[in-house]
Amino acid sequence: MLNLRETSQSSKITISLPVYLLDTVDVLVQEKHSNRSAVIAEILAQVARERFEAEMRAGYEANASFARQIAEEDLAAGNETWPEY
């Protein structure tokens, strides 16, 4: 499972970006009063969160009919146990 918590550990890497993306990063750096590493890390963290949420949503949707069936069975069992007054 993806750990979305921030950590103090980091690794140095070298990446190549098209000029237009680097220009975009630099604009964000100015807007956020930050640095390139922090801006790129923030963007990648957002992508990771979105992927994780999409995976969770897909899992819930895949299990929705099973969960509904269990809920209906529990409701029926509860109605049998507790008669109406």
PDB file of N, CA, C and O in Angstrom:
ATOM      1  N   MET A   1       0.843  -1.172   0.000  1.00  0.00           N
ATOM      2  CA  MET A   1       0.000   0.000   0.000  1.00  0.00           C
ATOM      3  C   MET A   1       0.892   1.240   0.000  1.00  0.00           C
ATOM      4  O   MET A   1       1.966   1.237   0.601  1.00  0.00           O
ATOM      5  N   LEU A   2       0.463   2.258  -0.648  1.00  0.00           N
ATOM      6  CA  LEU A   2       1.208   3.485  -0.786  1.00  0.00           C
ATOM      7  C   LEU A   2       1.163   4.282   0.510  1.00  0.00           C
ATOM      8  O   LEU A   2       0.088   4.544   1.049  1.00  0.00           O
ATOM      9  N   ASN A   3       2.347   4.667   1.011  1.00  0.00           N
ATOM     10  CA  ASN A   3       2.422   5.495   2.208  1.00  0.00           C
ATOM     11  C   ASN A   3       2.419   6.950   1.768  1.00  0.00           C
ATOM     12  O   ASN A   3       3.382   7.421   1.163  1.00  0.00           O
ATOM     13  N   LEU A   4       1.340   7.664   2.070  1.00  0.00           N
ATOM     14  CA  LEU A   4       1.205   9.035   1.610  1.00  0.00           C
ATOM     15  C   LEU A   4       1.701  10.051   2.630  1.00  0.00           C
ATOM     16  O   LEU A   4       1.635  11.255   2.380  1.00  0.00           O
ATOM     17  N   ARG A   5       2.187   9.597   3.750  1.00  0.00           N
ATOM     18  CA  ARG A   5       2.693  10.525   4.750  1.00  0.00           C
ATOM     19  C   ARG A   5       4.039  11.082   4.315  1.00  0.00           C
ATOM     20  O   ARG A   5       4.855  10.387   3.710  1.00  0.00           O
ATOM     21  N   GLU A   6       4.250  12.340   4.634  1.00  0.00           N
ATOM     22  CA  GLU A   6       5.519  12.963   4.316  1.00  0.00           C
ATOM     23  C   GLU A   6       6.591  12.397   5.234  1.00  0.00           C
ATOM     24  O   GLU A   6       6.328  12.081   6.395  1.00  0.00           O
ATOM     25  N   THR A   7       7.787  12.273   4.709  1.00  0.00           N
ATOM     26  CA  THR A   7       8.905  11.817   5.515  1.00  0.00           C
ATOM     27  C   THR A   7      10.043  12.814   5.382  1.00  0.00           C
ATOM     28  O   THR A   7      10.061  13.639   4.469  1.00  0.00           O
ATOM     29  N   SER A   8      10.977  12.729   6.292  1.00  0.00           N
ATOM     30  CA  SER A   8      12.134  13.612   6.221  1.00  0.00           C
ATOM     31  C   SER A   8      13.214  13.033   5.323  1.00  0.00           C
ATOM     32  O   SER A   8      14.190  13.717   5.014  1.00  0.00           O
ATOM     33  N   GLN A   9      13.057  11.799   4.903  1.00  0.00           N
ATOM     34  CA  GLN A   9      14.042  11.185   4.030  1.00  0.00           C
ATOM     35  C   GLN A   9      13.831  11.654   2.603  1.00  0.00           C
ATOM     36  O   GLN A   9      12.702  11.768   2.125  1.00  0.00           O
ATOM     37  N   SER A  10      14.940  11.922   1.938  1.00  0.00           N
ATOM     38  CA  SER A  10      14.858  12.288   0.538  1.00  0.00           C
ATOM     39  C   SER A  10      16.092  11.779  -0.175  1.00  0.00           C
ATOM     40  O   SER A  10      17.099  11.448   0.451  1.00  0.00           O
ATOM     41  N   SER A  11      16.002  11.723  -1.478  1.00  0.00           N
ATOM     42  CA  SER A  11      17.114  11.297  -2.317  1.00  0.00           C
ATOM     43  C   SER A  11      17.352  12.345  -3.380  1.00  0.00           C
ATOM     44  O   SER A  11      16.409  12.934  -3.909  1.00  0.00           O
ATOM     45  N   LYS A  12      18.594  12.571  -3.686  1.00  0.00           N
ATOM     46  CA  LYS A  12      18.921  13.492  -4.770  1.00  0.00           C
ATOM     47  C   LYS A  12      18.876  12.736  -6.082  1.00  0.00           C
ATOM     48  O   LYS A  12      19.379  11.618  -6.194  1.00  0.00           O
ATOM     49  N   ILE A  13      18.256  13.372  -7.080  1.00  0.00           N
ATOM     50  CA  ILE A  13      18.200  12.797  -8.415  1.00  0.00           C
ATOM     51  C   ILE A  13      18.476  13.903  -9.426  1.00  0.00           C
ATOM     52  O   ILE A  13      18.439  15.090  -9.101  1.00  0.00           O
ATOM     53  N   THR A  14      18.746  13.498 -10.629  1.00  0.00           N
ATOM     54  CA  THR A  14      18.884  14.441 -11.726  1.00  0.00           C
ATOM     55  C   THR A  14      17.825  14.093 -12.746  1.00  0.00           C
ATOM     56  O   THR A  14      17.714  12.941 -13.167  1.00  0.00           O
ATOM     57  N   ILE A  15      17.044  15.087 -13.147  1.00  0.00           N
ATOM     58  CA  ILE A  15      16.005  14.845 -14.145  1.00  0.00           C
ATOM     59  C   ILE A  15      16.149  15.847 -15.281  1.00  0.00           C
ATOM     60  O   ILE A  15      16.718  16.926 -15.117  1.00  0.00           O
ATOM     61  N   SER A  16      15.629  15.470 -16.413  1.00  0.00           N
ATOM     62  CA  SER A  16      15.568  16.371 -17.557  1.00  0.00           C
ATOM     63  C   SER A  16      14.111  16.682 -17.823  1.00  0.00           C
ATOM     64  O   SER A  16      13.268  15.785 -17.842  1.00  0.00           O
ATOM     65  N   LEU A  17      13.816  17.957 -18.030  1.00  0.00           N
ATOM     66  CA  LEU A  17      12.454  18.399 -18.306  1.00  0.00           C
ATOM     67  C   LEU A  17      12.445  19.238 -19.566  1.00  0.00           C
ATOM     68  O   LEU A  17      13.407  19.948 -19.856  1.00  0.00           O
ATOM     69  N   PRO A  18      11.358  19.155 -20.314  1.00  0.00           N
ATOM     70  CA  PRO A  18      11.208  20.108 -21.419  1.00  0.00           C
ATOM     71  C   PRO A  18      11.198  21.530 -20.849  1.00  0.00           C
ATOM     72  O   PRO A  18      10.752  21.747 -19.722  1.00  0.00           O
ATOM     73  N   VAL A  19      11.682  22.475 -21.615  1.00  0.00           N
ATOM     74  CA  VAL A  19      11.795  23.853 -21.158  1.00  0.00           C
ATOM     75  C   VAL A  19      10.455  24.399 -20.676  1.00  0.00           C
ATOM     76  O   VAL A  19      10.402  25.104 -19.668  1.00  0.00           O
ATOM     77  N   TYR A  20       9.370  24.081 -21.387  1.00  0.00           N
ATOM     78  CA  TYR A  20       8.075  24.627 -20.969  1.00  0.00           C
ATOM     79  C   TYR A  20       7.656  24.113 -19.596  1.00  0.00           C
ATOM     80  O   TYR A  20       6.991  24.832 -18.851  1.00  0.00           O
ATOM     81  N   LEU A  21       8.032  22.884 -19.248  1.00  0.00           N
ATOM     82  CA  LEU A  21       7.706  22.380 -17.909  1.00  0.00           C
ATOM     83  C   LEU A  21       8.580  23.046 -16.854  1.00  0.00           C
ATOM     84  O   LEU A  21       8.100  23.388 -15.772  1.00  0.00           O
ATOM     85  N   LEU A  22       9.840  23.228 -17.161  1.00  0.00           N
ATOM     86  CA  LEU A  22      10.719  23.906 -16.215  1.00  0.00           C
ATOM     87  C   LEU A  22      10.247  25.342 -15.993  1.00  0.00           C
ATOM     88  O   LEU A  22      10.291  25.847 -14.871  1.00  0.00           O
ATOM     89  N   ASP A  23       9.799  25.992 -17.058  1.00  0.00           N
ATOM     90  CA  ASP A  23       9.240  27.343 -16.909  1.00  0.00           C
ATOM     91  C   ASP A  23       8.024  27.329 -15.985  1.00  0.00           C
ATOM     92  O   ASP A  23       7.851  28.228 -15.161  1.00  0.00           O
ATOM     93  N   THR A  24       7.196  26.317 -16.126  1.00  0.00           N
ATOM     94  CA  THR A  24       6.014  26.189 -15.267  1.00  0.00           C
ATOM     95  C   THR A  24       6.438  25.977 -13.816  1.00  0.00           C
ATOM     96  O   THR A  24       5.876  26.589 -12.908  1.00  0.00           O
ATOM     97  N   VAL A  25       7.413  25.124 -13.600  1.00  0.00           N
ATOM     98  CA  VAL A  25       7.919  24.891 -12.242  1.00  0.00           C
ATOM     99  C   VAL A  25       8.458  26.191 -11.662  1.00  0.00           C
ATOM    100  O   VAL A  25       8.191  26.514 -10.504  1.00  0.00           O
ATOM    101  N   ASP A  26       9.202  26.924 -12.448  1.00  0.00           N
ATOM    102  CA  ASP A  26       9.778  28.176 -11.952  1.00  0.00           C
ATOM    103  C   ASP A  26       8.701  29.206 -11.599  1.00  0.00           C
ATOM    104  O   ASP A  26       8.857  29.957 -10.636  1.00  0.00           O
ATOM    105  N   VAL A  27       7.621  29.246 -12.365  1.00  0.00           N
ATOM    106  CA  VAL A  27       6.507  30.134 -12.027  1.00  0.00           C
ATOM    107  C   VAL A  27       5.910  29.712 -10.683  1.00  0.00           C
ATOM    108  O   VAL A  27       5.636  30.556  -9.830  1.00  0.00           O
ATOM    109  N   LEU A  28       5.710  28.410 -10.497  1.00  0.00           N
ATOM    110  CA  LEU A  28       5.165  27.910  -9.228  1.00  0.00           C
ATOM    111  C   LEU A  28       6.106  28.203  -8.065  1.00  0.00           C
ATOM    112  O   LEU A  28       5.656  28.515  -6.962  1.00  0.00           O
ATOM    113  N   VAL A  29       7.403  28.102  -8.309  1.00  0.00           N
ATOM    114  CA  VAL A  29       8.390  28.419  -7.272  1.00  0.00           C
ATOM    115  C   VAL A  29       8.216  29.861  -6.814  1.00  0.00           C
ATOM    116  O   VAL A  29       8.230  30.143  -5.616  1.00  0.00           O
ATOM    117  N   GLN A  30       8.055  30.765  -7.760  1.00  0.00           N
ATOM    118  CA  GLN A  30       7.866  32.176  -7.411  1.00  0.00           C
ATOM    119  C   GLN A  30       6.548  32.385  -6.665  1.00  0.00           C
ATOM    120  O   GLN A  30       6.504  33.095  -5.661  1.00  0.00           O
ATOM    121  N   GLU A  31       5.474  31.762  -7.162  1.00  0.00           N
ATOM    122  CA  GLU A  31       4.161  31.935  -6.534  1.00  0.00           C
ATOM    123  C   GLU A  31       4.132  31.400  -5.110  1.00  0.00           C
ATOM    124  O   GLU A  31       3.514  31.992  -4.226  1.00  0.00           O
ATOM    125  N   LYS A  32       4.805  30.275  -4.898  1.00  0.00           N
ATOM    126  CA  LYS A  32       4.756  29.615  -3.591  1.00  0.00           C
ATOM    127  C   LYS A  32       5.916  30.020  -2.682  1.00  0.00           C
ATOM    128  O   LYS A  32       6.000  29.570  -1.539  1.00  0.00           O
ATOM    129  N   HIS A  33       6.811  30.871  -3.193  1.00  0.00           N
ATOM    130  CA  HIS A  33       8.006  31.265  -2.433  1.00  0.00           C
ATOM    131  C   HIS A  33       8.719  30.007  -1.932  1.00  0.00           C
ATOM    132  O   HIS A  33       9.007  29.864  -0.744  1.00  0.00           O
ATOM    133  N   SER A  34       8.990  29.114  -2.860  1.00  0.00           N
ATOM    134  CA  SER A  34       9.533  27.800  -2.534  1.00  0.00           C
ATOM    135  C   SER A  34      10.760  27.528  -3.390  1.00  0.00           C
ATOM    136  O   SER A  34      11.439  28.457  -3.828  1.00  0.00           O
ATOM    137  N   ASN A  35      11.039  26.268  -3.626  1.00  0.00           N
ATOM    138  CA  ASN A  35      12.145  25.889  -4.492  1.00  0.00           C
ATOM    139  C   ASN A  35      11.694  24.780  -5.435  1.00  0.00           C
ATOM    140  O   ASN A  35      10.632  24.187  -5.246  1.00  0.00           O
ATOM    141  N   ARG A  36      12.492  24.510  -6.434  1.00  0.00           N
ATOM    142  CA  ARG A  36      12.100  23.517  -7.442  1.00  0.00           C
ATOM    143  C   ARG A  36      11.833  22.150  -6.830  1.00  0.00           C
ATOM    144  O   ARG A  36      10.840  21.499  -7.157  1.00  0.00           O
ATOM    145  N   SER A  37      12.715  21.720  -5.947  1.00  0.00           N
ATOM    146  CA  SER A  37      12.541  20.393  -5.348  1.00  0.00           C
ATOM    147  C   SER A  37      11.213  20.280  -4.614  1.00  0.00           C
ATOM    148  O   SER A  37      10.499  19.287  -4.752  1.00  0.00           O
ATOM    149  N   ALA A  38      10.889  21.304  -3.831  1.00  0.00           N
ATOM    150  CA  ALA A  38       9.647  21.266  -3.058  1.00  0.00           C
ATOM    151  C   ALA A  38       8.426  21.299  -3.976  1.00  0.00           C
ATOM    152  O   ALA A  38       7.449  20.588  -3.739  1.00  0.00           O
ATOM    153  N   VAL A  39       8.481  22.118  -5.013  1.00  0.00           N
ATOM    154  CA  VAL A  39       7.347  22.216  -5.938  1.00  0.00           C
ATOM    155  C   VAL A  39       7.139  20.894  -6.673  1.00  0.00           C
ATOM    156  O   VAL A  39       6.012  20.409  -6.774  1.00  0.00           O
ATOM    157  N   ILE A  40       8.216  20.317  -7.181  1.00  0.00           N
ATOM    158  CA  ILE A  40       8.087  19.049  -7.900  1.00  0.00           C
ATOM    159  C   ILE A  40       7.632  17.947  -6.953  1.00  0.00           C
ATOM    160  O   ILE A  40       6.815  17.110  -7.336  1.00  0.00           O
ATOM    161  N   ALA A  41       8.142  17.929  -5.723  1.00  0.00           N
ATOM    162  CA  ALA A  41       7.709  16.934  -4.736  1.00  0.00           C
ATOM    163  C   ALA A  41       6.226  17.087  -4.429  1.00  0.00           C
ATOM    164  O   ALA A  41       5.513  16.092  -4.305  1.00  0.00           O
ATOM    165  N   GLU A  42       5.756  18.329  -4.306  1.00  0.00           N
ATOM    166  CA  GLU A  42       4.341  18.581  -4.035  1.00  0.00           C
ATOM    167  C   GLU A  42       3.463  18.076  -5.186  1.00  0.00           C
ATOM    168  O   GLU A  42       2.415  17.472  -4.957  1.00  0.00           O
ATOM    169  N   ILE A  43       3.893  18.324  -6.401  1.00  0.00           N
ATOM    170  CA  ILE A  43       3.140  17.860  -7.574  1.00  0.00           C
ATOM    171  C   ILE A  43       3.087  16.333  -7.607  1.00  0.00           C
ATOM    172  O   ILE A  43       2.028  15.749  -7.836  1.00  0.00           O
ATOM    173  N   LEU A  44       4.224  15.695  -7.378  1.00  0.00           N
ATOM    174  CA  LEU A  44       4.251  14.228  -7.392  1.00  0.00           C
ATOM    175  C   LEU A  44       3.441  13.641  -6.243  1.00  0.00           C
ATOM    176  O   LEU A  44       2.803  12.602  -6.406  1.00  0.00           O
ATOM    177  N   ALA A  45       3.459  14.294  -5.085  1.00  0.00           N
ATOM    178  CA  ALA A  45       2.644  13.820  -3.954  1.00  0.00           C
ATOM    179  C   ALA A  45       1.161  13.908  -4.299  1.00  0.00           C
ATOM    180  O   ALA A  45       0.386  13.020  -3.945  1.00  0.00           O
ATOM    181  N   GLN A  46       0.764  14.978  -4.989  1.00  0.00           N
ATOM    182  CA  GLN A  46      -0.633  15.119  -5.409  1.00  0.00           C
ATOM    183  C   GLN A  46      -1.015  14.007  -6.380  1.00  0.00           C
ATOM    184  O   GLN A  46      -2.103  13.439  -6.273  1.00  0.00           O
ATOM    185  N   VAL A  47      -0.140  13.693  -7.317  1.00  0.00           N
ATOM    186  CA  VAL A  47      -0.402  12.604  -8.264  1.00  0.00           C
ATOM    187  C   VAL A  47      -0.531  11.284  -7.512  1.00  0.00           C
ATOM    188  O   VAL A  47      -1.416  10.481  -7.807  1.00  0.00           O
ATOM    189  N   ALA A  48       0.350  11.061  -6.543  1.00  0.00           N
ATOM    190  CA  ALA A  48       0.289   9.823  -5.754  1.00  0.00           C
ATOM    191  C   ALA A  48      -1.022   9.734  -4.982  1.00  0.00           C
ATOM    192  O   ALA A  48      -1.641   8.672  -4.933  1.00  0.00           O
ATOM    193  N   ARG A  49      -1.455  10.855  -4.372  1.00  0.00           N
ATOM    194  CA  ARG A  49      -2.742  10.863  -3.647  1.00  0.00           C
ATOM    195  C   ARG A  49      -3.897  10.562  -4.581  1.00  0.00           C
ATOM    196  O   ARG A  49      -4.780   9.773  -4.247  1.00  0.00           O
ATOM    197  N   GLU A  50      -3.895  11.191  -5.760  1.00  0.00           N
ATOM    198  CA  GLU A  50      -4.980  10.968  -6.715  1.00  0.00           C
ATOM    199  C   GLU A  50      -5.028   9.517  -7.178  1.00  0.00           C
ATOM    200  O   GLU A  50      -6.110   8.947  -7.318  1.00  0.00           O
ATOM    201  N   ARG A  51      -3.869   8.918  -7.416  1.00  0.00           N
ATOM    202  CA  ARG A  51      -3.830   7.501  -7.822  1.00  0.00           C
ATOM    203  C   ARG A  51      -4.342   6.608  -6.703  1.00  0.00           C
ATOM    204  O   ARG A  51      -5.119   5.684  -6.944  1.00  0.00           O
ATOM    205  N   PHE A  52      -3.902   6.887  -5.471  1.00  0.00           N
ATOM    206  CA  PHE A  52      -4.338   6.101  -4.324  1.00  0.00           C
ATOM    207  C   PHE A  52      -5.851   6.198  -4.152  1.00  0.00           C
ATOM    208  O   PHE A  52      -6.526   5.189  -3.950  1.00  0.00           O
ATOM    209  N   GLU A  53      -6.381   7.428  -4.234  1.00  0.00           N
ATOM    210  CA  GLU A  53      -7.823   7.618  -4.092  1.00  0.00           C
ATOM    211  C   GLU A  53      -8.591   6.912  -5.205  1.00  0.00           C
ATOM    212  O   GLU A  53      -9.659   6.354  -4.960  1.00  0.00           O
ATOM    213  N   ALA A  54      -8.060   6.931  -6.421  1.00  0.00           N
ATOM    214  CA  ALA A  54      -8.712   6.239  -7.537  1.00  0.00           C
ATOM    215  C   ALA A  54      -8.715   4.730  -7.302  1.00  0.00           C
ATOM    216  O   ALA A  54      -9.707   4.058  -7.585  1.00  0.00           O
ATOM    217  N   GLU A  55      -7.614   4.198  -6.787  1.00  0.00           N
ATOM    218  CA  GLU A  55      -7.554   2.765  -6.485  1.00  0.00           C
ATOM    219  C   GLU A  55      -8.547   2.399  -5.382  1.00  0.00           C
ATOM    220  O   GLU A  55      -9.225   1.375  -5.468  1.00  0.00           O
ATOM    221  N   MET A  56      -8.631   3.230  -4.354  1.00  0.00           N
ATOM    222  CA  MET A  56      -9.583   2.974  -3.271  1.00  0.00           C
ATOM    223  C   MET A  56     -11.013   3.047  -3.792  1.00  0.00           C
ATOM    224  O   MET A  56     -11.835   2.188  -3.475  1.00  0.00           O
ATOM    225  N   ARG A  57     -11.313   4.071  -4.592  1.00  0.00           N
ATOM    226  CA  ARG A  57     -12.653   4.225  -5.156  1.00  0.00           C
ATOM    227  C   ARG A  57     -13.009   3.010  -6.011  1.00  0.00           C
ATOM    228  O   ARG A  57     -14.126   2.501  -5.925  1.00  0.00           O
ATOM    229  N   ALA A  58     -12.081   2.548  -6.827  1.00  0.00           N
ATOM    230  CA  ALA A  58     -12.331   1.379  -7.670  1.00  0.00           C
ATOM    231  C   ALA A  58     -12.588   0.147  -6.814  1.00  0.00           C
ATOM    232  O   ALA A  58     -13.454  -0.666  -7.139  1.00  0.00           O
ATOM    233  N   GLY A  59     -11.845   0.005  -5.725  1.00  0.00           N
ATOM    234  CA  GLY A  59     -12.058  -1.125  -4.833  1.00  0.00           C
ATOM    235  C   GLY A  59     -13.417  -1.088  -4.172  1.00  0.00           C
ATOM    236  O   GLY A  59     -14.096  -2.111  -4.083  1.00  0.00           O
ATOM    237  N   TYR A  60     -13.822   0.093  -3.702  1.00  0.00           N
ATOM    238  CA  TYR A  60     -15.145   0.229  -3.092  1.00  0.00           C
ATOM    239  C   TYR A  60     -16.248  -0.045  -4.109  1.00  0.00           C
ATOM    240  O   TYR A  60     -17.238  -0.709  -3.802  1.00  0.00           O
ATOM    241  N   GLU A  61     -16.066   0.469  -5.315  1.00  0.00           N
ATOM    242  CA  GLU A  61     -17.081   0.240  -6.349  1.00  0.00           C
ATOM    243  C   GLU A  61     -17.151  -1.233  -6.730  1.00  0.00           C
ATOM    244  O   GLU A  61     -18.236  -1.758  -6.978  1.00  0.00           O
ATOM    245  N   ALA A  62     -16.005  -1.901  -6.779  1.00  0.00           N
ATOM    246  CA  ALA A  62     -15.988  -3.320  -7.121  1.00  0.00           C
ATOM    247  C   ALA A  62     -16.672  -4.161  -6.055  1.00  0.00           C
ATOM    248  O   ALA A  62     -17.250  -5.205  -6.356  1.00  0.00           O
ATOM    249  N   ASN A  63     -16.606  -3.706  -4.807  1.00  0.00           N
ATOM    250  CA  ASN A  63     -17.198  -4.472  -3.704  1.00  0.00           C
ATOM    251  C   ASN A  63     -18.567  -3.958  -3.287  1.00  0.00           C
ATOM    252  O   ASN A  63     -19.144  -4.458  -2.322  1.00  0.00           O
ATOM    253  N   ALA A  64     -19.093  -2.974  -3.992  1.00  0.00           N
ATOM    254  CA  ALA A  64     -20.355  -2.353  -3.582  1.00  0.00           C
ATOM    255  C   ALA A  64     -21.504  -3.353  -3.555  1.00  0.00           C
ATOM    256  O   ALA A  64     -22.284  -3.361  -2.603  1.00  0.00           O
ATOM    257  N   SER A  65     -21.626  -4.188  -4.567  1.00  0.00           N
ATOM    258  CA  SER A  65     -22.755  -5.118  -4.588  1.00  0.00           C
ATOM    259  C   SER A  65     -22.637  -6.142  -3.465  1.00  0.00           C
ATOM    260  O   SER A  65     -23.647  -6.525  -2.874  1.00  0.00           O
ATOM    261  N   PHE A  66     -21.420  -6.590  -3.161  1.00  0.00           N
ATOM    262  CA  PHE A  66     -21.222  -7.534  -2.070  1.00  0.00           C
ATOM    263  C   PHE A  66     -21.558  -6.868  -0.736  1.00  0.00           C
ATOM    264  O   PHE A  66     -22.212  -7.476   0.110  1.00  0.00           O
ATOM    265  N   ALA A  67     -21.119  -5.633  -0.545  1.00  0.00           N
ATOM    266  CA  ALA A  67     -21.419  -4.913   0.693  1.00  0.00           C
ATOM    267  C   ALA A  67     -22.923  -4.680   0.839  1.00  0.00           C
ATOM    268  O   ALA A  67     -23.464  -4.784   1.940  1.00  0.00           O
ATOM    269  N   ARG A  68     -23.594  -4.368  -0.260  1.00  0.00           N
ATOM    270  CA  ARG A  68     -25.043  -4.169  -0.229  1.00  0.00           C
ATOM    271  C   ARG A  68     -25.747  -5.471   0.153  1.00  0.00           C
ATOM    272  O   ARG A  68     -26.698  -5.457   0.935  1.00  0.00           O
ATOM    273  N   GLN A  69     -25.285  -6.586  -0.393  1.00  0.00           N
ATOM    274  CA  GLN A  69     -25.880  -7.885  -0.086  1.00  0.00           C
ATOM    275  C   GLN A  69     -25.728  -8.193   1.408  1.00  0.00           C
ATOM    276  O   GLN A  69     -26.677  -8.647   2.047  1.00  0.00           O
ATOM    277  N   ILE A  70     -24.561  -7.954   1.955  1.00  0.00           N
ATOM    278  CA  ILE A  70     -24.333  -8.205   3.378  1.00  0.00           C
ATOM    279  C   ILE A  70     -25.234  -7.310   4.224  1.00  0.00           C
ATOM    280  O   ILE A  70     -25.821  -7.770   5.203  1.00  0.00           O
ATOM    281  N   ALA A  71     -25.346  -6.040   3.854  1.00  0.00           N
ATOM    282  CA  ALA A  71     -26.195  -5.107   4.606  1.00  0.00           C
ATOM    283  C   ALA A  71     -27.646  -5.548   4.573  1.00  0.00           C
ATOM    284  O   ALA A  71     -28.334  -5.497   5.593  1.00  0.00           O
ATOM    285  N   GLU A  72     -28.121  -5.983   3.404  1.00  0.00           N
ATOM    286  CA  GLU A  72     -29.507  -6.434   3.300  1.00  0.00           C
ATOM    287  C   GLU A  72     -29.742  -7.693   4.128  1.00  0.00           C
ATOM    288  O   GLU A  72     -30.795  -7.836   4.750  1.00  0.00           O
ATOM    289  N   GLU A  73     -28.772  -8.608   4.143  1.00  0.00           N
ATOM    290  CA  GLU A  73     -28.895  -9.822   4.955  1.00  0.00           C
ATOM    291  C   GLU A  73     -28.908  -9.473   6.441  1.00  0.00           C
ATOM    292  O   GLU A  73     -29.689 -10.036   7.208  1.00  0.00           O
ATOM    293  N   ASP A  74     -28.039  -8.542   6.845  1.00  0.00           N
ATOM    294  CA  ASP A  74     -28.017  -8.128   8.250  1.00  0.00           C
ATOM    295  C   ASP A  74     -29.324  -7.450   8.645  1.00  0.00           C
ATOM    296  O   ASP A  74     -29.839  -7.677   9.741  1.00  0.00           O
ATOM    297  N   LEU A  75     -29.858  -6.623   7.761  1.00  0.00           N
ATOM    298  CA  LEU A  75     -31.123  -5.960   8.036  1.00  0.00           C
ATOM    299  C   LEU A  75     -32.243  -6.982   8.176  1.00  0.00           C
ATOM    300  O   LEU A  75     -33.071  -6.887   9.082  1.00  0.00           O
ATOM    301  N   ALA A  76     -32.262  -7.956   7.276  1.00  0.00           N
ATOM    302  CA  ALA A  76     -33.293  -8.994   7.340  1.00  0.00           C
ATOM    303  C   ALA A  76     -33.164  -9.794   8.637  1.00  0.00           C
ATOM    304  O   ALA A  76     -34.167 -10.104   9.280  1.00  0.00           O
ATOM    305  N   ALA A  77     -31.936 -10.125   9.016  1.00  0.00           N
ATOM    306  CA  ALA A  77     -31.724 -10.870  10.255  1.00  0.00           C
ATOM    307  C   ALA A  77     -32.142 -10.033  11.454  1.00  0.00           C
ATOM    308  O   ALA A  77     -32.711 -10.564  12.408  1.00  0.00           O
ATOM    309  N   GLY A  78     -31.871  -8.744  11.420  1.00  0.00           N
ATOM    310  CA  GLY A  78     -32.275  -7.865  12.515  1.00  0.00           C
ATOM    311  C   GLY A  78     -33.779  -7.770  12.630  1.00  0.00           C
ATOM    312  O   GLY A  78     -34.320  -7.718  13.735  1.00  0.00           O
ATOM    313  N   ASN A  79     -34.457  -7.746  11.499  1.00  0.00           N
ATOM    314  CA  ASN A  79     -35.924  -7.682  11.521  1.00  0.00           C
ATOM    315  C   ASN A  79     -36.523  -8.965  12.068  1.00  0.00           C
ATOM    316  O   ASN A  79     -37.575  -8.933  12.706  1.00  0.00           O
ATOM    317  N   GLU A  80     -35.871 -10.093  11.827  1.00  0.00           N
ATOM    318  CA  GLU A  80     -36.354 -11.360  12.369  1.00  0.00           C
ATOM    319  C   GLU A  80     -36.131 -11.400  13.872  1.00  0.00           C
ATOM    320  O   GLU A  80     -36.962 -11.943  14.599  1.00  0.00           O
ATOM    321  N   THR A  81     -35.048 -10.846  14.346  1.00  0.00           N
ATOM    322  CA  THR A  81     -34.685 -10.881  15.764  1.00  0.00           C
ATOM    323  C   THR A  81     -35.535  -9.929  16.582  1.00  0.00           C
ATOM    324  O   THR A  81     -35.959 -10.267  17.687  1.00  0.00           O
ATOM    325  N   TRP A  82     -35.786  -8.748  16.053  1.00  0.00           N
ATOM    326  CA  TRP A  82     -36.531  -7.713  16.769  1.00  0.00           C
ATOM    327  C   TRP A  82     -37.885  -7.515  16.105  1.00  0.00           C
ATOM    328  O   TRP A  82     -37.981  -6.847  15.076  1.00  0.00           O
ATOM    329  N   PRO A  83     -38.933  -8.093  16.687  1.00  0.00           N
ATOM    330  CA  PRO A  83     -40.249  -7.917  16.090  1.00  0.00           C
ATOM    331  C   PRO A  83     -40.724  -6.471  16.224  1.00  0.00           C
ATOM    332  O   PRO A  83     -40.290  -5.749  17.122  1.00  0.00           O
ATOM    333  N   GLU A  84     -41.601  -6.063  15.345  1.00  0.00           N
ATOM    334  CA  GLU A  84     -42.154  -4.708  15.385  1.00  0.00           C
ATOM    335  C   GLU A  84     -43.106  -4.601  16.574  1.00  0.00           C
ATOM    336  O   GLU A  84     -43.786  -5.567  16.920  1.00  0.00           O
ATOM    337  N   TYR A  85     -43.151  -3.447  17.185  1.00  0.00           N
ATOM    338  CA  TYR A  85     -44.066  -3.200  18.296  1.00  0.00           C
ATOM    339  C   TYR A  85     -45.090  -2.204  17.887  1.00  0.00           C
ATOM    340  O   TYR A  85     -45.962  -1.853  18.681  1.00  0.00           O
TER     341      TYR A  85
END
